[in-house]
C-alpha cells in the first residue's frame, strides 16, 4: 500500500490514492508531496521531519493511465523532470514564471513574479528565470540529470550557444548555464505551447497567477 504525503498543497495531509493527492497539488504554487510505502514516514514528512530516501525497486507506481507515470518512467534515481513557462502582465509591466519538478517521489511547483527588473523581453524573461530555477533546484535535490521541457526555443539555444546572448537577461542565463553544466546534465525538450500538454498547461497557469 502506498501513502501520498502532501506537505504543501490545498489541504496538507496523507492520501491513499494518487487521484486524491493530485487534487491537492496540481496547479498549486509551491506544492510539495512525496510517496511512501510506510505510514509513519509519511506522517514524519508532513510534519516537517527529514525522511531518508528509499531505494526504488521498480517503476510500476501510481495509476498507469495518468500522464505523470509516463513521464516518471523516464527517470532513474538520479534524474528529475521539469516543465517551465513564462508570462508577461501588461497592466503593470511585470513578468513571471511557473515551474514544476517531479520524479517518482517528489512533485514540487513554484512560481514568482518580478516587479523591479527589466521586462523588455516580456514573457521570455520569465522563461529564462524559470529555467534557471529548475536547474538550481535540481542541483539542490542532488540530481545529476534534468529533463527540462520548455516552449520557447531560446531556452535551449542561448544555453548551448546556438543563439548569441546579447541582452542582459540572455547573457545572465548563458553565464549561469555555463557555471552549472558540469554539475548537471540538462536535457532540453521542446514542447508546443498551448497544445494540451498537461504539465505545460500547469506551468502556464502558475506563471500567469504568480504573485
Residue pairs with C-beta under 8 A, 6 or more apart in sequence:
1 16
1 37
2 16
2 35
2 36
2 37
2 61
3 14
3 15
3 16
3 35
3 36
3 37
3 38
3 39
3 42
4 14
4 15
4 16
4 17
4 18
4 20
4 21
4 33
4 34
4 35
4 36
4 42
5 13
5 14
5 33
5 34
5 35
5 36
5 42
5 43
5 45
5 46
6 12
6 13
6 14
6 15
6 21
6 24
6 25
6 31
6 32
6 33
6 46
7 32
7 33
7 34
7 45
7 46
7 48
8 28
8 30
8 31
8 32
8 33
9 24
9 25
9 28
9 31
9 32
9 33
10 23
10 24
10 25
10 28
11 24
12 24
12 46
13 24
13 46
14 39
14 42
14 43
14 46
15 21
15 24
17 63
18 62
18 63
18 66
18 68
19 63
21 33
22 66
22 68
24 31
24 33
25 31
25 32
25 33
25 107
25 109
26 202
27 109
27 202
27 205
27 206
28 109
29 98
29 109
29 110
29 111
29 206
29 209
29 210
29 211
30 108
30 109
30 110
30 111
31 107
31 108
31 109
32 106
32 107
32 108
33 106
33 107
34 42
34 45
34 51
34 105
34 106
34 107
35 61
35 62
35 104
35 105
36 42
36 45
36 51
36 54
37 54
41 51
44 51
45 51
53 105
54 105
55 77
56 77
56 104
56 105
59 72
59 73
59 104
61 69
61 72
61 104
62 68
62 69
62 72
63 69
67 198
67 199
68 102
68 107
71 81
71 102
71 199
72 81
72 102
72 103
72 104
74 81
74 147
75 81
75 103
75 104
75 147
76 145
78 142
78 143
78 144
78 145
79 103
79 143
79 144
79 145
79 146
79 147
80 101
80 102
80 103
80 106
80 138
80 141
80 143
80 145
80 146
80 147
81 101
81 102
81 103
81 146
81 147
81 149
82 99
82 100
82 101
82 134
82 137
82 138
82 146
82 147
82 148
82 149
83 99
83 100
83 148
83 149
83 150
83 191
83 199
83 200
83 202
83 203
84 97
84 98
84 99
84 127
84 130
84 131
84 133
84 134
84 148
84 149
84 150
84 155
84 203
85 97
85 98
85 126
85 127
85 130
85 150
85 151
85 193
85 200
85 203
85 204
85 206
85 207
86 95
86 96
86 97
86 98
86 123
86 124
86 125
86 126
86 127
86 128
86 129
86 130
86 152
86 207
87 95
87 96
87 97
87 98
87 123
87 126
87 204
87 207
87 208
87 210
88 94
88 95
88 96
88 119
88 122
88 123
88 125
88 126
89 95
89 96
89 113
92 115
93 119
94 113
94 114
94 115
94 119
95 113
95 114
95 117
95 119
95 121
95 122
95 123
95 125
95 126
95 129
96 111
96 112
96 113
96 114
96 126
96 207
96 208
96 210
97 111
97 112
97 126
97 127
97 129
97 130
97 133
97 203
97 206
97 207
97 210
98 109
98 110
98 111
98 130
98 202
98 203
98 204
98 205
98 206
98 207
98 208
98 210
99 109
99 110
99 111
99 130
99 133
99 134
99 137
99 203
99 206
100 107
100 108
100 109
100 110
100 199
100 202
100 203
100 206
101 107
101 108
101 134
101 137
101 138
101 141
102 108
106 141
108 137
109 202
109 203
109 206
110 133
110 137
110 206
111 206
111 207
111 209
111 210
111 211
112 129
112 133
112 210
113 210
113 211
114 125
114 126
114 129
117 125
118 125
118 168
118 169
119 125
120 167
121 128
121 167
121 169
121 170
123 152
123 207
124 152
124 154
124 169
125 169
126 207
127 150
127 151
127 152
127 154
127 155
128 154
128 155
128 158
128 169
128 170
128 172
128 173
130 203
130 207
131 148
131 150
131 155
131 159
131 173
132 173
132 176
134 146
134 148
135 146
135 148
135 176
135 177
135 180
135 184
135 186
136 180
138 146
138 184
139 180
139 183
139 184
143 184
144 183
144 184
144 185
145 184
145 185
145 186
145 187
146 184
146 185
146 186
146 187
147 187
147 189
148 155
148 186
148 187
148 188
148 189
149 189
149 190
149 191
149 197
149 199
149 200
150 156
150 188
150 189
150 190
150 191
151 190
151 191
151 192
151 193
151 200
152 193
153 190
154 163
154 170
155 188
156 162
156 188
156 190
157 163
158 165
158 170
158 173
158 174
158 177
159 173
159 174
159 177
159 186
159 188
160 188
161 174
163 170
165 171
165 173
165 174
177 186
191 197
191 200
193 200
193 204
194 200
194 201
194 204
